[in-house]
Amino acid sequence: MRRFFEFCLIATAIIVLIFIVSFSVQLTQGIAKETTGPTYNLRIEILNAGAENNTEESLSVYLKSLELPDMEIDIVKLTRFTMQPSKETFIISRIKDSHAIKELAEILHIDSEKIQYSELKQNKNHLNATIVIGKDSVIETLLVQSKELE
């Protein structure tokens, strides 16, 4: 009986050892690999405040078509604002970390000096930025250039 007990104890120890070794091999070979998404996920509102009609829609289509490895862009809202037209195109950052907003400005050929910070008190849409399209046709020029490259 004692030999049987020793045999069972040794067999159990071997099984536990095999389990530990196989688990460590799985971890080191990457079976439990971590997947990563884009560095930035921007939720954007586009406000047309003086550009040609439907420029906000064209910009939305353009931004959605971009394949950026470190940035995912989600267009949350398109608005046409006619009460007070804007002469210049600019970006309103809704978050304090403005690195992604600076990258967005670079993509849109908007000078980084034209990035303003204004946090929304009731940010129901979880916006990161508002792009205000002005009469200066910066966005229209960008859209024309992108169509020419196609």
Summary of the structure (lengths in Angstrom):
residues: 150
radius of gyration: 27.2
end to end distance: 82.7
largest distance: 94.4
contacts: 378
relative contact order: 0.18
helix: 41%
strand: 21%
